[in-house]
Amino acid sequence: MLFPGLNVRASLGYNRIENDQIFAYPSTYNNPLYNIGGRSVFTNQYIQTVLVEPQILYHRNMFNGDLQMLIGTTIQNNITNSRNMDITGYSNDLLLENPGYGSSTYPYGSNLDYKYISGFGRLTYNWENQYLINASIRRDGSSRFGPDKKFGNFGSIGGAWIFSATSFVKSKLPVLSFGKIRGSYGTTGNDAIGDYQYLSTYVNTNYYGSQQAIVPSRIANNDYSWEVNKKLEFSLDLGFLNDRILISSSWYRNRSGNQLVGYSLPAITG
């Protein structure tokens, strides 16, 4: 706490996962008519995640109410590297764990680097434990979108009235121990898709003659941008007999715009 009402905090995270696997298929796994011999698939992968979340929280009493303000940011970086070798033609099943005794038919590798940054603010005000208002705004940036589409602005606002705290309800409806009406509207962004989807990409394939070949797998899309989800909600919460009986009803509407939906294109598109 720097001074009364002001707190600074931060969350730091680091995670690394490493994975080495061998999938061995002895010669007895295959149809003996083909005389293929043994086969092994060697995979190596590591995933590294770094997360930093500093926040500043301010709290004070104002005009017979409680005011809270929050400012923060989120910085995240995910790196995924993977290697895969498909080795065939083993003459002896005892050698299946050694990649040097077969022929590599389909080597594969990938390197993915995902970066995310967000700045956000939230304001909450509770007046006499009867009226509540909450508003938030954020700006998110993701490396999964094109140069001019990386950032998106989102926000929300909501309010509630605890009408059971009023003197009128307490005197006229003593059986009602709790009653609240609330409503909210907000937008959020979605980037939960694969990396590099907006770029023209290529993948390696089987040998073309004596050379390793690559083929196009995706065409560029410069309009690739944030998917936006919009939610509108109203709710009524009631409690009776000291909250022994609770009733909650809600109405909500969710709409998703600029949806990120993948579909196949014919090869003639390029």
C-alpha positions in Angstrom: 0.0 0.0 0.0 1.6 3.3 -1.1 -0.8 5.5 0.8 -4.3 5.0 2.2 -6.7 3.5 -0.4 -4.0 2.8 -3.0 -2.6 -0.7 -3.6 -0.2 -1.9 -6.2 0.1 -5.6 -7.0 1.5 -7.8 -9.8 1.2 -11.4 -10.9 4.1 -13.1 -12.6 4.0 -16.6 -14.2 6.3 -18.8 -16.1 5.5 -22.3 -17.4 7.5 -24.7 -19.6 6.4 -28.1 -20.8 8.7 -30.4 -22.6 7.6 -33.6 -24.3 9.7 -36.4 -26.0 7.9 -39.4 -27.4 8.6 -42.4 -29.5 5.8 -44.3 -31.2 7.3 -47.6 -32.2 5.6 -50.0 -34.7 7.4 -53.3 -35.0 7.4 -55.3 -38.2 4.7 -57.6 -36.9 2.4 -54.5 -36.8 2.2 -54.4 -40.6 0.8 -56.9 -43.1 3.6 -59.4 -43.8 2.6 -59.4 -47.5 4.1 -55.9 -47.9 7.5 -56.6 -46.1 7.6 -53.0 -44.9 9.7 -53.6 -41.8 9.5 -51.6 -38.6 8.5 -48.0 -38.2 9.0 -45.3 -35.6 7.7 -41.8 -35.1 9.9 -39.5 -33.0 8.3 -36.3 -31.6 9.9 -33.5 -29.6 7.9 -30.5 -28.4 8.2 -27.7 -25.8 5.7 -25.0 -24.8 6.9 -21.9 -23.0 4.5 -19.4 -21.5 5.3 -16.1 -19.8 2.6 -14.0 -18.1 2.9 -10.6 -16.4 -0.1 -8.8 -14.9 0.5 -5.6 -12.9 -2.5 -3.8 -11.4 -3.2 -0.6 -9.5 -6.3 -0.6 -7.2 -7.7 2.6 -5.6 -10.5 2.5 -2.9 -12.2 5.3 -1.0 -15.5 6.3 0.5 -17.2 9.1 -1.4 -20.7 10.7 -1.1 -22.0 8.0 1.3 -20.8 5.3 -1.1 -17.9 3.0 -1.8 -15.7 3.8 -4.9 -13.2 1.3 -6.4 -11.0 1.9 -9.4 -8.8 -0.6 -11.0 -6.1 -0.1 -13.8 -4.0 -2.9 -15.1 -2.4 -4.6 -18.0 -1.7 -8.1 -19.2 1.3 -9.2 -21.2 1.6 -12.8 -22.4 3.9 -14.7 -24.7 3.5 -18.3 -25.8 6.2 -20.1 -27.8 5.6 -23.6 -29.1 8.3 -25.6 -31.0 7.8 -29.1 -32.3 9.7 -31.6 -34.3 8.5 -34.8 -35.9 10.4 -37.6 -37.7 8.7 -40.6 -39.3 11.4 -43.3 -39.8 10.6 -46.4 -41.8 12.5 -49.4 -43.1 13.9 -50.9 -39.9 15.4 -54.3 -40.5 15.4 -55.2 -36.8 12.7 -54.4 -34.3 15.4 -54.0 -31.6 16.5 -50.8 -33.3 13.2 -49.0 -33.3 14.3 -46.4 -30.7 17.3 -45.3 -32.8 16.5 -43.0 -35.7 19.8 -43.8 -37.4 18.8 -47.2 -38.6 15.9 -46.3 -40.9 14.9 -43.9 -43.6 13.2 -40.6 -42.9 10.0 -40.3 -45.0 8.2 -37.3 -43.6 10.1 -34.9 -41.4 8.0 -32.1 -39.9 8.7 -29.1 -37.7 6.8 -26.0 -36.6 7.6 -22.8 -34.6 4.8 -20.8 -33.2 5.1 -17.4 -31.4 2.0 -15.8 -29.9 2.0 -12.4 -28.2 -0.9 -10.7 -26.4 -1.1 -7.4 -24.6 -4.0 -5.7 -22.9 -4.7 -2.5 -21.0 -7.9 -2.2 -19.0 -9.7 -0.1 -16.4 -12.7 -0.8 -14.2 -14.8 1.6 -12.1 -17.3 0.3 -9.4 -19.5 2.5 -7.2 -21.8 1.2 -4.4 -24.1 3.9 -3.0 -25.6 3.1 0.4 -25.6 -0.7 -0.5 -28.6 0.0 -2.7 -27.4 1.2 -6.0 -24.5 -0.3 -7.8 -22.8 0.7 -11.1 -19.9 -1.0 -12.8 -18.1 0.1 -15.9 -15.0 -1.2 -17.7 -13.0 -0.6 -20.8 -10.1 -2.4 -22.3 -7.9 -2.4 -25.4 -6.5 -5.8 -26.5 -3.8 -6.6 -28.9 -3.0 -9.9 -30.5 -0.3 -11.1 -32.8 -2.8 -13.4 -34.5 -4.2 -10.6 -36.7 -2.8 -8.5 -39.5 -0.7 -5.3 -39.1 -3.7 -2.9 -39.0 -6.1 -5.3 -37.2 -4.1 -6.3 -34.1 -5.9 -4.1 -31.6 -9.5 -3.9 -30.6 -11.5 -1.8 -28.1 -14.1 -3.4 -25.8 -16.1 -2.4 -22.8 -19.1 -3.0 -20.6 -21.5 -1.2 -18.2 -23.9 -2.6 -15.7 -26.1 -1.5 -12.9 -28.1 -3.0 -10.0 -30.8 -1.8 -7.5 -31.2 -3.7 -4.3 -34.7 -2.6 -3.6 -35.1 -4.9 -0.6 -32.9 -2.4 1.3 -35.4 0.4 1.0 -37.6 1.3 4.0 -40.8 0.9 1.9 -40.1 -2.7 1.1 -38.9 -3.5 4.6 -42.2 -2.2 6.1 -44.6 -3.4 3.4 -43.0 -6.8 2.5 -41.3 -8.2 5.5 -41.4 -11.7 4.0 -39.0 -10.5 1.3 -35.5 -10.7 2.7 -33.6 -9.9 -0.6 -34.6 -8.3 -3.9 -32.3 -7.1 -6.7 -32.8 -5.9 -10.2 -29.7 -5.8 -12.4 -28.8 -5.2 -16.1 -25.7 -5.1 -18.1 -24.3 -4.7 -21.6 -20.8 -5.4 -22.8 -18.5 -6.5 -25.6 -15.6 -8.8 -25.6 -13.0 -9.9 -28.2 -12.1 -13.3 -29.3 -8.7 -14.4 -30.7 -9.0 -18.1 -29.8 -7.8 -19.3 -33.2 -4.6 -20.6 -34.7 -1.5 -18.5 -35.2 -0.6 -16.9 -38.5 -4.1 -17.4 -40.0 -3.9 -14.0 -41.8 -0.7 -14.9 -43.7 0.0 -16.9 -46.8 1.4 -20.1 -45.4 3.1 -23.2 -46.8 3.6 -26.7 -45.5 6.1 -29.4 -46.4 5.0 -32.5 -48.2 6.4 -35.7 -49.5 9.4 -35.7 -51.8 8.9 -34.5 -55.4 11.4 -36.5 -57.3 14.6 -36.2 -55.3 13.7 -32.9 -53.6 11.6 -32.0 -50.5 8.6 -30.0 -51.7 6.4 -27.4 -50.1 2.8 -26.6 -51.1 0.5 -23.6 -50.2 -1.8 -24.2 -47.3 -3.5 -20.8 -46.9 -4.0 -17.6 -48.8 -3.5 -14.2 -47.1 -6.4 -12.3 -45.6 -5.6 -8.7 -44.6 -9.1 -8.2 -43.2 -8.6 -10.9 -40.5 -9.5 -9.2 -37.2 -11.1 -9.6 -33.8 -14.3 -11.5 -33.4 -16.7 -9.4 -31.3 -19.2 -10.9 -28.8 -22.0 -8.6 -27.5 -24.1 -9.6 -24.5 -27.2 -7.9 -23.1 -28.6 -9.2 -19.8 -31.4 -8.4 -17.3 -32.0 -10.3 -14.1 -34.3 -10.3 -11.1 -33.2 -12.0 -7.8 -35.5 -12.6 -4.9 -35.1 -14.1 -1.5 -37.8 -15.0 1.0 -37.9 -16.0 4.7 -34.3 -14.9 5.5 -33.1 -16.3 2.1 -34.5 -19.8 2.8 -36.2 -19.6 -0.5 -34.2 -18.1 -3.4 -35.6 -17.3 -6.9 -33.5 -16.0 -9.8 -34.6 -15.2 -13.3 -32.6 -13.8 -16.2 -33.0 -12.7 -19.8 -30.0 -12.4 -22.0 -29.1 -12.0 -25.6 -25.7 -13.0 -27.1 -24.6 -11.9 -30.5 -21.3 -12.6 -32.2 -20.0 -10.5 -35.1 -17.1 -10.8 -37.5 -17.0 -14.5 -36.7 -13.8 -16.3 -37.3 -15.0 -19.4 -39.2 -12.6 -21.4 -41.4 -13.7 -23.1 -44.6 -11.9 -24.8 -47.4 -11.1 -23.1 -50.7 -10.5 -25.0 -54.0 -7.0 -25.4 -55.1 -7.6 -23.2 -58.2 -7.8 -20.1 -55.9 -4.0 -20.3 -55.6 
